[in-house]
Amino acid sequence: MTFEELGIDSNILKAINELGYETPMPIQEKVIPVLLQSEHDVIGLAQTGTGKTAAFGIPIIQKTDLSFRHPQSLILCPTRELCLQIADDLIDYSKYQEGLKVLPVYGGSSIESQIRSLKKGVHIIVATPGRLIDLMKRGTVKLDAVRNVVMDEADEMLNMGFTESINAILAAVPQERTTLLFSATMPNEIARIAKTYMHNPQEIVVGNRNESTNNVKHRAYVVHAKDKYLALKRIADYYPNFYGIVFCRTRKETQEVADALIRDGYNADSLHGDLSQQQRDYVMQKFRIRNLQILVATDVAARGLDVDDLSHVVNYGLPDDIETYTHRSGRTGRAGKTGISIAIIHSKERHKLHDIERKINKKFEPGVIPTGKAICEKQLINLIDKIEKVEVNEAEIADLLPVAYRKLDWLSKEDVIKRLISMEFNRMFEYYRDADELDVPIETSERQGKVRGEKGFARLFVNYGKMDGMMPPHFIEIINQYVPKRIDIGRIDILPKISFIEVRESDADLVIRSLNKIKGLERKLVVDRAQPENTHGDNKSRSGQKFASQDRKPRRR
């Protein structure tokens, strides 16, 4: 479906085409026709970043009477940042709607200037509840002509304590109106507001209620509590293009983690309630323009920060309520892109994982903390990619090349590459040379319960482990590449020197034959059926006895 087929006005189509909008996102495809063709109240349940602003904004703009310069639509949102962003988007969509006036109303800015704008006349007000209540008490804002009320991120507004303000605002606008409620989750308080203030609302759901978007992978790393910060650093190092938010539970923890990252050379900063509004705006702007790689934040401080291309969200410990996790994870994997939501937890938090899995209808992938060797290899590949893709300006560097050639003439190509790698990675090599492994070992009882694999699955022994830099994605990639059919893969357990992979019993012999034929590795890959006594990593299976004394590249000391 195209935007034209949704019945959008030609002037608005022209504006959104210039913004690069090509095809409607699911929430837009479902909501826009309903709002344009009827006066239905609507409850829209969708994750942040799924295109909700255009879904309600375009119909509101199109239905505005430009000749009547009084507030006809009211949009409520939880934070000044989101307020400004929605107003900016509406102004962009209405570029060719001559005379349309949109006013953002929020705290932290001059109320006098907002009053002056109201007196001049506006069509659409985008407001935070607190500032709007102030204007209502002063008698400087008239809501008697409002025909559309939108509550965006309604669950966040309730979490921030705006329930009484919302009740007062909704009681002040005309009963004959269209009410639109957009939320990522549907807690009981939202349901109560919908029942009180909405008339037979049509519920439009993108995904399932409270379900996480399919664009987000959920991964959990289990470590000792004392190792959480070290685990965070390794994860950030393993993803050279990491651009994400690390969520902490308290302001104190947020500042401590940010300070530690800055001391260790990471491009990071903190965002929490102890900062002034000016400081928060400064940090947010640095993060938006990617002058920061890592933003360490509390949930409250990060509300309203809208960035579409986050690669990761890290839960530095899980929140107490599942809705908060849903909001955190929804900040990545937006606008059609993919993302990863990571939880760094200790063993006592595992029960929270299961609760979240049931609520979001997704499983957490078991993560393995990267080894120093794996991190260095990943960083090296990233450097090589940058070198391959760098744009060479021949004219600009022509005068400098002869000097460089003369200076490096005595070095071979191999010597230049060695020096380049050493220059870039000596510090990282030194740091990770004797680094300990951080994963919490799987309890003996848990391993014993998995000796023979899940029902219908065979458990295979592999003579490669963490010391070889192996992680679950590596094994999956190897099986996909070398086994001549699609294979269902179950549990993957990676120990220091060996690993175990579960595949369907009917595929086990094919997998063993295919993987044992692989050549060209640092040492021979050996795959065999695991024996019960081998599941603790003691190398006493048939294959373990055969290859226990095989030469292995030693770890650097």
DRENBALO-815778 format. One record per residue (C-alpha): residue number from 1; residue in three letters; x, z, y. Coordinates in steps of 0.2 Angstrom, whole numbers. Example, Ala and Ser with C-alpha at 12.3 -4.5 7.8 and 13.67 -1.06 7.14 Angstrom:
DRENBALO-815778
{1; ALA; {62; 39; -22}};
{2; SER; {68; 36; -5}};
***
This chain:
DRENBALO-815778
{1; MET; {0; 0; 0}};
{2; THR; {6; -4; 18}};
{3; PHE; {2; 6; 34}};
{4; GLU; {-8; -9; 40}};
{5; GLU; {-20; -7; 25}};
{6; LEU; {-23; 11; 30}};
{7; GLY; {-32; 5; 46}};
{8; ILE; {-19; 11; 59}};
{9; ASP; {-21; 4; 76}};
{10; SER; {-9; -10; 81}};
{11; ASN; {0; 0; 95}};
{12; ILE; {4; 14; 83}};
{13; LEU; {10; 2; 70}};
{14; LYS; {22; -6; 82}};
{15; ALA; {29; 11; 86}};
{16; ILE; {31; 17; 68}};
{17; ASN; {39; 0; 63}};
{18; GLU; {52; 2; 77}};
{19; LEU; {55; 20; 69}};
{20; GLY; {59; 11; 52}};
{21; TYR; {43; 17; 43}};
{22; GLU; {40; 4; 30}};
{23; THR; {28; 10; 17}};
{24; PRO; {17; 26; 17}};
{25; MET; {23; 42; 8}};
{26; PRO; {11; 49; -4}};
{27; ILE; {4; 62; 7}};
{28; GLN; {1; 49; 21}};
{29; GLU; {-7; 37; 9}};
{30; LYS; {-20; 50; 4}};
{31; VAL; {-23; 59; 21}};
{32; ILE; {-23; 45; 34}};
{33; PRO; {-38; 36; 27}};
{34; VAL; {-48; 52; 26}};
{35; LEU; {-45; 57; 43}};
{36; LEU; {-48; 40; 51}};
{37; GLN; {-64; 36; 42}};
{38; SER; {-72; 53; 42}};
{39; GLU; {-74; 71; 50}};
{40; HIS; {-69; 80; 34}};
{41; ASP; {-59; 96; 34}};
{42; VAL; {-44; 94; 24}};
{43; ILE; {-32; 105; 15}};
{44; GLY; {-15; 96; 11}};
{45; LEU; {-4; 104; -1}};
{46; ALA; {14; 96; -1}};
{47; GLN; {32; 101; 1}};
{48; THR; {40; 102; 18}};
{49; GLY; {49; 85; 22}};
{50; THR; {35; 74; 13}};
{51; GLY; {29; 66; 29}};
{52; LYS; {15; 78; 34}};
{53; THR; {18; 76; 53}};
{54; ALA; {14; 57; 52}};
{55; ALA; {-1; 61; 40}};
{56; PHE; {-10; 71; 52}};
{57; GLY; {-2; 65; 68}};
{58; ILE; {-6; 46; 67}};
{59; PRO; {-25; 49; 65}};
{60; ILE; {-25; 62; 79}};
{61; ILE; {-17; 50; 91}};
{62; GLN; {-28; 35; 86}};
{63; LYS; {-44; 46; 88}};
{64; THR; {-39; 53; 105}};
{65; ASP; {-49; 47; 120}};
{66; LEU; {-36; 43; 133}};
{67; SER; {-48; 43; 148}};
{68; PHE; {-53; 61; 145}};
{69; ARG; {-37; 71; 150}};
{70; HIS; {-41; 88; 142}};
{71; PRO; {-35; 96; 126}};
{72; GLN; {-43; 87; 111}};
{73; SER; {-32; 92; 97}};
{74; LEU; {-22; 108; 94}};
{75; ILE; {-8; 109; 82}};
{76; LEU; {-2; 126; 77}};
{77; CYS; {15; 129; 69}};
{78; PRO; {26; 144; 65}};
{79; THR; {42; 141; 75}};
{80; ARG; {48; 134; 92}};
{81; GLU; {60; 122; 82}};
{82; LEU; {45; 115; 72}};
{83; CYS; {34; 114; 88}};
{84; LEU; {47; 104; 97}};
{85; GLN; {50; 92; 82}};
{86; ILE; {31; 89; 80}};
{87; ALA; {29; 85; 98}};
{88; ASP; {44; 73; 98}};
{89; ASP; {37; 64; 83}};
{90; LEU; {20; 62; 91}};
{91; ILE; {28; 56; 107}};
{92; ASP; {37; 43; 96}};
{93; TYR; {21; 38; 87}};
{94; SER; {12; 36; 103}};
{95; LYS; {25; 26; 112}};
{96; TYR; {13; 12; 116}};
{97; GLN; {-3; 23; 118}};
{98; GLU; {-1; 22; 137}};
{99; GLY; {-5; 38; 146}};
{100; LEU; {-6; 49; 131}};
{101; LYS; {1; 67; 135}};
{102; VAL; {8; 79; 122}};
{103; LEU; {13; 96; 127}};
{104; PRO; {24; 108; 116}};
{105; VAL; {19; 126; 120}};
{106; TYR; {31; 140; 113}};
{107; GLY; {40; 156; 117}};
{108; GLY; {58; 156; 124}};
{109; SER; {54; 143; 137}};
{110; SER; {46; 145; 155}};
{111; ILE; {28; 149; 153}};
{112; GLU; {25; 144; 172}};
{113; SER; {31; 126; 168}};
{114; GLN; {19; 125; 153}};
{115; ILE; {5; 131; 164}};
{116; ARG; {9; 118; 177}};
{117; SER; {9; 104; 163}};
{118; LEU; {-8; 111; 157}};
{119; LYS; {-15; 110; 175}};
{120; LYS; {-10; 91; 176}};
{121; GLY; {-20; 88; 160}};
{122; VAL; {-14; 85; 142}};
{123; HIS; {-22; 77; 126}};
{124; ILE; {-13; 86; 112}};
{125; ILE; {-6; 103; 112}};
{126; VAL; {7; 108; 99}};
{127; ALA; {9; 127; 100}};
{128; THR; {16; 143; 91}};
{129; PRO; {2; 156; 90}};
{130; GLY; {11; 169; 100}};
{131; ARG; {13; 159; 116}};
{132; LEU; {-4; 151; 114}};
{133; ILE; {-12; 168; 114}};
{134; ASP; {-2; 172; 130}};
{135; LEU; {-9; 157; 138}};
{136; MET; {-27; 161; 132}};
{137; LYS; {-26; 179; 139}};
{138; ARG; {-20; 172; 156}};
{139; GLY; {-35; 160; 156}};
{140; THR; {-24; 145; 159}};
{141; VAL; {-28; 135; 143}};
{142; LYS; {-45; 128; 140}};
{143; LEU; {-49; 124; 121}};
{144; ASP; {-68; 120; 123}};
{145; ALA; {-65; 102; 121}};
{146; VAL; {-54; 103; 105}};
{147; ARG; {-60; 92; 91}};
{148; ASN; {-46; 93; 79}};
{149; VAL; {-36; 109; 74}};
{150; VAL; {-21; 107; 63}};
{151; MET; {-12; 122; 55}};
{152; ASP; {5; 115; 49}};
{153; GLU; {16; 126; 37}};
{154; ALA; {1; 138; 37}};
{155; ASP; {9; 149; 23}};
{156; GLU; {25; 151; 34}};
{157; MET; {14; 157; 49}};
{158; LEU; {6; 170; 38}};
{159; ASN; {22; 176; 32}};
{160; MET; {28; 178; 50}};
{161; GLY; {13; 189; 54}};
{162; PHE; {3; 177; 64}};
{163; THR; {-14; 181; 54}};
{164; GLU; {-22; 190; 69}};
{165; SER; {-17; 177; 81}};
{166; ILE; {-23; 163; 70}};
{167; ASN; {-40; 172; 68}};
{168; ALA; {-41; 174; 87}};
{169; ILE; {-37; 156; 91}};
{170; LEU; {-49; 148; 78}};
{171; ALA; {-63; 159; 84}};
{172; ALA; {-60; 152; 102}};
{173; VAL; {-61; 134; 98}};
{174; PRO; {-78; 125; 95}};
{175; GLN; {-86; 126; 79}};
{176; GLU; {-90; 108; 78}};
{177; ARG; {-72; 102; 75}};
{178; THR; {-61; 95; 61}};
{179; THR; {-49; 108; 53}};
{180; LEU; {-33; 102; 44}};
{181; LEU; {-23; 114; 35}};
{182; PHE; {-6; 109; 28}};
{183; SER; {4; 121; 17}};
{184; ALA; {18; 120; 4}};
{185; THR; {10; 135; -6}};
{186; MET; {-8; 142; -8}};
{187; PRO; {-7; 161; -7}};
{188; ASN; {-23; 171; -6}};
{189; GLU; {-22; 173; 12}};
{190; ILE; {-22; 155; 15}};
{191; ALA; {-37; 153; 4}};
{192; ARG; {-47; 166; 14}};
{193; ILE; {-43; 157; 30}};
{194; ALA; {-49; 141; 22}};
{195; LYS; {-65; 149; 16}};
{196; THR; {-69; 157; 33}};
{197; TYR; {-65; 143; 45}};
{198; MET; {-66; 127; 35}};
{199; HIS; {-82; 118; 30}};
{200; ASN; {-82; 110; 12}};
{201; PRO; {-63; 105; 14}};
{202; GLN; {-56; 91; 4}};
{203; GLU; {-41; 97; -5}};
{204; ILE; {-27; 84; -6}};
{205; VAL; {-12; 89; -17}};
{206; VAL; {5; 79; -18}};
{207; GLY; {12; 86; -35}};
{208; ASN; {4; 102; -42}};
{209; ARG; {0; 118; -32}};
{210; ASN; {16; 127; -28}};
{211; GLU; {25; 115; -39}};
{212; SER; {43; 110; -33}};
{213; THR; {46; 91; -29}};
{214; ASN; {52; 80; -43}};
{215; ASN; {67; 75; -31}};
{216; VAL; {75; 92; -33}};
{217; LYS; {85; 98; -48}};
{218; HIS; {85; 117; -51}};
{219; ARG; {102; 125; -57}};
{220; ALA; {106; 143; -61}};
{221; TYR; {124; 150; -62}};
{222; VAL; {125; 167; -70}};
{223; VAL; {140; 178; -65}};
{224; HIS; {145; 196; -62}};
{225; ALA; {139; 202; -46}};
{226; LYS; {156; 205; -39}};
{227; ASP; {160; 186; -42}};
{228; LYS; {145; 179; -33}};
{229; TYR; {156; 174; -18}};
{230; LEU; {170; 166; -28}};
{231; ALA; {156; 156; -38}};
{232; LEU; {149; 150; -21}};
{233; LYS; {166; 144; -16}};
{234; ARG; {169; 134; -32}};
{235; ILE; {152; 126; -31}};
{236; ALA; {156; 121; -13}};
{237; ASP; {173; 114; -18}};
{238; TYR; {166; 105; -33}};
{239; TYR; {154; 95; -22}};
{240; PRO; {166; 87; -9}};
{241; ASN; {151; 81; 1}};
{242; PHE; {141; 97; 1}};
{243; TYR; {130; 99; 15}};
{244; GLY; {118; 113; 13}};
{245; ILE; {110; 130; 17}};
{246; VAL; {115; 146; 8}};
{247; PHE; {101; 158; 9}};
{248; CYS; {105; 177; 9}};
{249; ARG; {93; 192; 8}};
{250; THR; {99; 202; 23}};
{251; ARG; {106; 199; 40}};
{252; LYS; {122; 209; 36}};
{253; GLU; {125; 199; 20}};
{254; THR; {122; 183; 29}};
{255; GLN; {135; 187; 42}};
{256; GLU; {148; 194; 29}};
{257; VAL; {146; 178; 18}};
{258; ALA; {148; 167; 33}};
{259; ASP; {163; 176; 40}};
{260; ALA; {172; 175; 23}};
{261; LEU; {169; 156; 22}};
{262; ILE; {176; 154; 39}};
{263; ARG; {191; 164; 35}};
{264; ASP; {194; 154; 19}};
{265; GLY; {194; 138; 29}};
{266; TYR; {176; 131; 26}};
{267; ASN; {166; 123; 40}};
{268; ALA; {152; 136; 40}};
{269; ASP; {142; 147; 52}};
{270; SER; {128; 160; 51}};
{271; LEU; {110; 160; 57}};
{272; HIS; {100; 176; 57}};
{273; GLY; {89; 187; 68}};
{274; ASP; {103; 197; 77}};
{275; LEU; {108; 181; 86}};
{276; SER; {101; 177; 103}};
{277; GLN; {89; 162; 104}};
{278; GLN; {103; 152; 113}};
{279; GLN; {116; 156; 99}};
{280; ARG; {103; 151; 86}};
{281; ASP; {99; 134; 95}};
{282; TYR; {118; 131; 96}};
{283; VAL; {121; 134; 78}};
{284; MET; {106; 124; 73}};
{285; GLN; {112; 109; 84}};
{286; LYS; {129; 110; 76}};
{287; PHE; {121; 109; 59}};
{288; ARG; {109; 95; 63}};
{289; ILE; {124; 84; 69}};
{290; ARG; {134; 89; 54}};
{291; ASN; {147; 98; 64}};
{292; LEU; {144; 112; 50}};
{293; GLN; {145; 109; 32}};
{294; ILE; {138; 125; 26}};
{295; LEU; {124; 135; 35}};
{296; VAL; {122; 153; 29}};
{297; ALA; {105; 159; 34}};
{298; THR; {91; 172; 32}};
{299; ASP; {74; 164; 27}};
{300; VAL; {66; 169; 44}};
{301; ALA; {80; 162; 55}};
{302; ALA; {80; 145; 45}};
{303; ARG; {61; 142; 48}};
{304; GLY; {58; 127; 58}};
{305; LEU; {76; 120; 55}};
{306; ASP; {71; 102; 49}};
{307; VAL; {85; 92; 41}};
{308; ASP; {81; 78; 29}};
{309; ASP; {97; 75; 20}};
{310; LEU; {103; 92; 14}};
{311; SER; {112; 89; -3}};
{312; HIS; {111; 107; -8}};
{313; VAL; {101; 123; -6}};
{314; VAL; {110; 139; -13}};
{315; ASN; {100; 155; -17}};
{316; TYR; {114; 168; -15}};
{317; GLY; {103; 179; -26}};
{318; LEU; {84; 176; -29}};
{319; PRO; {70; 181; -16}};
{320; ASP; {57; 194; -21}};
{321; ASP; {43; 182; -19}};
{322; ILE; {41; 165; -28}};
{323; GLU; {34; 156; -12}};
{324; THR; {50; 160; -3}};
{325; TYR; {60; 151; -17}};
{326; THR; {48; 136; -16}};
{327; HIS; {51; 135; 3}};
{328; ARG; {70; 136; 1}};
{329; SER; {71; 123; -13}};
{330; GLY; {59; 111; -3}};
{331; ARG; {72; 110; 11}};
{332; THR; {82; 98; 0}};
{333; GLY; {76; 82; -9}};
{334; ARG; {66; 77; 6}};
{335; ALA; {61; 60; 13}};
{336; GLY; {63; 52; -4}};
{337; LYS; {81; 58; -7}};
{338; THR; {87; 69; -21}};
{339; GLY; {94; 87; -20}};
{340; ILE; {100; 102; -30}};
{341; SER; {93; 120; -28}};
{342; ILE; {106; 132; -35}};
{343; ALA; {103; 150; -39}};
{344; ILE; {119; 161; -41}};
{345; ILE; {113; 176; -50}};
{346; HIS; {119; 191; -61}};
{347; SER; {112; 194; -78}};
{348; LYS; {99; 207; -72}};
{349; GLU; {90; 193; -62}};
{350; ARG; {86; 182; -77}};
{351; HIS; {68; 188; -78}};
{352; LYS; {65; 182; -60}};
{353; LEU; {71; 164; -66}};
{354; HIS; {58; 164; -79}};
{355; ASP; {44; 169; -66}};
{356; ILE; {50; 155; -54}};
{357; GLU; {50; 142; -68}};
{358; ARG; {32; 146; -73}};
{359; LYS; {26; 145; -55}};
{360; ILE; {35; 129; -50}};
{361; ASN; {33; 121; -67}};
{362; LYS; {51; 116; -68}};
{363; LYS; {66; 122; -79}};
{364; PHE; {82; 128; -72}};
{365; GLU; {97; 119; -79}};
{366; PRO; {110; 131; -85}};
{367; GLY; {125; 129; -74}};
{368; VAL; {143; 131; -78}};
{369; ILE; {155; 137; -65}};
{370; PRO; {168; 123; -62}};
{371; THR; {185; 126; -68}};
{372; GLY; {200; 124; -56}};
{373; LYS; {205; 108; -65}};
{374; ALA; {187; 100; -63}};
{375; ILE; {187; 104; -45}};
{376; CYS; {204; 96; -41}};
{377; GLU; {198; 81; -51}};
{378; LYS; {182; 79; -42}};
{379; GLN; {191; 81; -25}};
{380; LEU; {204; 68; -30}};
{381; ILE; {190; 56; -34}};
{382; ASN; {182; 59; -18}};
{383; LEU; {198; 56; -8}};
{384; ILE; {201; 40; -18}};
{385; ASP; {183; 34; -14}};
{386; LYS; {187; 37; 5}};
{387; ILE; {203; 27; 4}};
{388; GLU; {195; 13; -5}};
{389; LYS; {180; 12; 8}};
{390; VAL; {190; 16; 24}};
{391; GLU; {187; 2; 37}};
{392; VAL; {204; -5; 42}};
{393; ASN; {206; -12; 59}};
{394; GLU; {220; -24; 58}};
{395; ALA; {222; -27; 76}};
{396; GLU; {223; -9; 81}};
{397; ILE; {236; -4; 69}};
{398; ALA; {246; -20; 69}};
{399; ASP; {260; -13; 80}};
{400; LEU; {261; 3; 70}};
{401; LEU; {263; -5; 53}};
{402; PRO; {281; -11; 54}};
{403; VAL; {287; 7; 58}};
{404; ALA; {277; 14; 43}};
{405; TYR; {284; 0; 32}};
{406; ARG; {302; 4; 37}};
{407; LYS; {300; 22; 35}};
{408; LEU; {292; 21; 18}};
{409; ASP; {301; 6; 11}};
{410; TRP; {312; 17; 0}};
{411; LEU; {297; 24; -9}};
{412; SER; {288; 15; -23}};
{413; LYS; {269; 14; -24}};
{414; GLU; {268; 28; -37}};
{415; ASP; {279; 39; -25}};
{416; VAL; {268; 36; -11}};
{417; ILE; {252; 40; -21}};
{418; LYS; {261; 56; -28}};
{419; ARG; {265; 62; -10}};
{420; LEU; {248; 58; -4}};
{421; ILE; {240; 68; -18}};
{422; SER; {252; 83; -16}};
{423; MET; {249; 83; 3}};
{424; GLU; {231; 84; 1}};
{425; PHE; {230; 96; -14}};
{426; ASN; {245; 107; -15}};
{427; ARG; {235; 122; -8}};
{428; MET; {220; 119; -19}};
{429; PHE; {232; 117; -34}};
{430; GLU; {240; 134; -30}};
{431; TYR; {224; 143; -27}};
{432; TYR; {216; 137; -43}};
{433; ARG; {231; 138; -54}};
{434; ASP; {228; 155; -62}};
{435; ALA; {210; 157; -57}};
{436; ASP; {199; 166; -69}};
{437; GLU; {183; 159; -77}};
{438; LEU; {168; 167; -69}};
{439; ASP; {153; 163; -81}};
{440; VAL; {145; 178; -89}};
{441; PRO; {147; 176; -108}};
{442; ILE; {131; 173; -117}};
{443; GLU; {126; 189; -126}};
{444; THR; {130; 189; -145}};
{445; SER; {112; 192; -149}};
{446; GLU; {107; 176; -139}};
{447; ARG; {121; 166; -148}};
{448; GLN; {115; 172; -165}};
{449; GLY; {98; 167; -161}};
{450; LYS; {104; 149; -158}};
{451; VAL; {115; 147; -173}};
{452; ARG; {105; 133; -181}};
{453; GLY; {98; 126; -165}};
{454; GLU; {80; 124; -160}};
{455; LYS; {68; 118; -174}};
{456; GLY; {71; 100; -178}};
{457; PHE; {88; 100; -169}};
{458; ALA; {106; 100; -177}};
{459; ARG; {120; 110; -169}};
{460; LEU; {136; 101; -167}};
{461; PHE; {154; 107; -164}};
{462; VAL; {165; 98; -151}};
{463; ASN; {184; 102; -149}};
{464; TYR; {183; 101; -130}};
{465; GLY; {178; 115; -119}};
{466; LYS; {180; 122; -101}};
{467; MET; {199; 122; -102}};
{468; ASP; {197; 103; -103}};
{469; GLY; {186; 103; -87}};
{470; MET; {171; 99; -98}};
{471; MET; {153; 102; -91}};
{472; PRO; {136; 98; -98}};
{473; PRO; {135; 82; -87}};
{474; HIS; {151; 75; -95}};
{475; PHE; {144; 77; -113}};
{476; ILE; {128; 69; -108}};
{477; GLU; {137; 54; -100}};
{478; ILE; {148; 52; -116}};
{479; ILE; {133; 52; -128}};
{480; ASN; {124; 40; -117}};
{481; GLN; {139; 28; -116}};
{482; TYR; {145; 29; -134}};
{483; VAL; {130; 32; -145}};
{484; PRO; {120; 15; -147}};
{485; LYS; {102; 22; -145}};
{486; ARG; {93; 35; -134}};
{487; ILE; {97; 53; -139}};
{488; ASP; {87; 68; -136}};
{489; ILE; {99; 82; -131}};
{490; GLY; {95; 100; -132}};
{491; ARG; {105; 115; -128}};
{492; ILE; {123; 113; -123}};
{493; ASP; {135; 128; -124}};
{494; ILE; {152; 126; -117}};
{495; LEU; {166; 139; -121}};
{496; PRO; {184; 140; -116}};
{497; LYS; {191; 129; -129}};
{498; ILE; {176; 122; -139}};
{499; SER; {158; 117; -136}};
{500; PHE; {141; 116; -145}};
{501; ILE; {128; 102; -142}};
{502; GLU; {111; 101; -150}};
{503; VAL; {103; 84; -155}};
{504; ARG; {89; 80; -166}};
{505; GLU; {93; 82; -184}};
{506; SER; {88; 63; -187}};
{507; ASP; {102; 58; -174}};
{508; ALA; {115; 70; -179}};
{509; ASP; {125; 59; -191}};
{510; LEU; {125; 44; -179}};
{511; VAL; {131; 55; -165}};
{512; ILE; {145; 62; -175}};
{513; ARG; {151; 45; -181}};
{514; SER; {150; 37; -164}};
{515; LEU; {159; 51; -155}};
{516; ASN; {173; 52; -168}};
{517; LYS; {177; 34; -165}};
{518; ILE; {181; 37; -146}};
{519; LYS; {199; 32; -142}};
{520; GLY; {209; 34; -126}};
{521; LEU; {206; 52; -122}};
{522; GLU; {220; 64; -119}};
{523; ARG; {218; 70; -136}};
{524; LYS; {207; 65; -150}};
{525; LEU; {188; 70; -148}};
{526; VAL; {182; 79; -164}};
{527; VAL; {163; 82; -167}};
{528; ASP; {156; 90; -183}};
{529; ARG; {141; 100; -188}};
{530; ALA; {143; 118; -183}};
{531; GLN; {144; 132; -196}};
{532; PRO; {136; 148; -193}};
{533; GLU; {152; 158; -192}};
{534; ASN; {158; 146; -178}};
{535; THR; {145; 149; -165}};
{536; HIS; {156; 163; -156}};
{537; GLY; {170; 151; -152}};
{538; ASP; {182; 158; -165}};
{539; ASN; {188; 141; -171}};
{540; LYS; {184; 145; -189}};
{541; SER; {172; 130; -194}};
{542; ARG; {178; 116; -205}};
{543; SER; {183; 107; -189}};
{544; GLY; {189; 122; -180}};
{545; GLN; {202; 126; -195}};
{546; LYS; {208; 109; -195}};
{547; PHE; {211; 107; -176}};
{548; ALA; {215; 125; -171}};
{549; SER; {234; 122; -171}};
{550; GLN; {232; 105; -163}};
{551; ASP; {243; 103; -147}};
{552; ARG; {233; 107; -131}};
{553; LYS; {238; 104; -114}};
{554; PRO; {243; 122; -108}};
{555; ARG; {235; 129; -93}};
{556; ARG; {247; 131; -78}};
{557; ARG; {254; 148; -75}};
***
